[in-house]
Amino acid sequence: MAAARRLSLPLVLLVVLAVAGRAAAQDYDFFYLVLQWPGAYCDTKQSCCYPKSGKPAADFGIHGLWPNRDDGTYPQNCSPDNAFNPSKVSDLLSSLRAKWPTLACPSNDGLRFWGHEWEKHGTCAADVFDEHGYFQAALRLRDQLGVLGALTSAGVKPDGGYYTLSQIKGAIRQGTGFEPYVECNRDEAGNSQLYQLYFCVDAAGDSFVDCPVLPSGRPCGNRIEFPAF
């Protein structure tokens, strides 16, 4: 019996050290999944450029999946040596082009955008995701929501019309089960327009949760344009 206890001690120590190492590595409490309406990105004084693969679909694209802390702060650039490697997501590239498009100028293939998101944000969740898992999770979560369908089913359509903040939040909550933080920007005429939606995801990157803290994005008025794209 004593021998058995002696043999079990190294195993216990390994388990304790592994748990402690994981806890130390996870320097965040949840993720923001940030979705962006391309029409609002493009309808500004700065305008936009379509990616080399062509004009994206008129749907919400991913901006990022960002680890955040409950106190409103967030880690960033956690592993400078873990640079983005496109070959690790080669099977996801067509989905990334369609659902995580870049609209920055000049026109490009998206690799710089995805690399920035992985290196600034994704590397800070390396205890949960490798590079492929990070992008795959964001794509899955985005598809799970079906935000545009939730909005249009409630009569909130991207046709240049105006809606209240409560209409937008209510439609998304009814259609997805979760209420996002809504961020607006301004079109060339200075009108407030639907720009980005922030949803919260648990620290495992698996499931949507109610947000423990709201971001400090640009707020909206109560008359919000949903621009066409």
DAPE-V148804 format. One record per pair of residues at least 24 apart in sequence whose C-alpha atoms are under 8 Angstrom apart, sorted by the first residue. I is the first residue (numbers start at 1). J is the second residue. If there is no record, write none. Layout:
i = (I	I)
j = (J	J)
This chain:
i = (22	25	26	26	26	27	27	27	28	28	28	28	28	28	28	29	29	29	29	29	29	30	30	30	30	30	30	30	30	30	30	31	31	31	31	31	31	31	31	31	32	32	32	32	32	32	32	32	32	33	33	33	33	33	33	33	33	33	33	33	33	34	34	34	34	34	34	34	34	34	35	35	35	35	35	35	35	35	35	36	36	36	36	36	36	36	37	37	37	37	38	38	38	39	39	39	40	40	40	40	40	40	40	40	41	41	42	43	43	43	44	44	44	45	45	48	48	48	49	49	49	49	49	50	50	50	50	50	51	51	51	51	51	51	51	51	52	52	52	53	53	56	56	56	57	58	58	59	60	60	60	61	61	61	61	62	62	62	62	62	62	63	64	64	65	65	65	65	66	66	67	67	67	67	67	70	70	71	72	72	72	75	75	76	76	76	76	77	77	77	77	77	78	78	78	78	78	79	79	79	80	82	82	83	83	83	84	84	84	84	84	84	85	86	88	88	89	89	89	92	92	95	96	99	128	128	137	137	145	146	146	147	147	147	149	150	150	150	151	156	157	158	158	158	158	159	159	159	160	160	160	160	161	161	161	162	162	162	162	163	163	163	163	163	164	164	164	165	165	165	165	165	178	178	178	179	181	181	182	182	183	183	183	183	184	184	184	184	185	185	191	191	192	192	192	192	192	193	193	193	193	193	194	194	194	194)
j = (127	127	124	125	127	69	75	124	67	68	69	70	74	75	203	67	68	69	70	202	203	67	68	69	70	200	201	202	203	204	205	65	66	67	68	200	201	202	203	205	64	65	66	67	68	198	199	200	201	62	63	64	65	66	138	141	142	198	199	200	201	62	63	64	65	66	196	197	198	199	60	61	62	63	64	142	196	197	198	60	61	62	63	195	196	197	61	194	195	196	103	195	229	227	228	229	185	186	187	193	194	195	226	227	103	195	103	187	188	227	186	187	188	187	188	103	104	105	103	104	105	106	107	102	103	104	105	107	101	102	103	104	107	108	109	110	107	108	109	97	109	97	98	101	98	228	229	148	99	147	148	98	99	100	101	99	100	101	138	139	142	100	117	138	117	121	122	138	121	122	121	122	124	125	203	212	213	213	213	214	215	121	124	120	121	123	124	119	120	121	123	124	119	120	121	123	124	119	123	124	119	119	123	115	118	119	114	115	116	118	119	131	115	111	131	132	131	132	135	135	136	139	139	139	204	205	205	206	176	175	176	172	175	176	175	174	175	176	175	226	226	226	227	228	229	226	227	228	225	226	227	228	225	226	227	223	224	225	226	222	223	224	225	226	222	223	224	220	221	222	223	224	208	209	210	210	214	215	219	220	217	218	219	220	218	219	220	224	218	220	224	225	220	221	223	224	225	220	224	225	226	227	224	225	226	227)
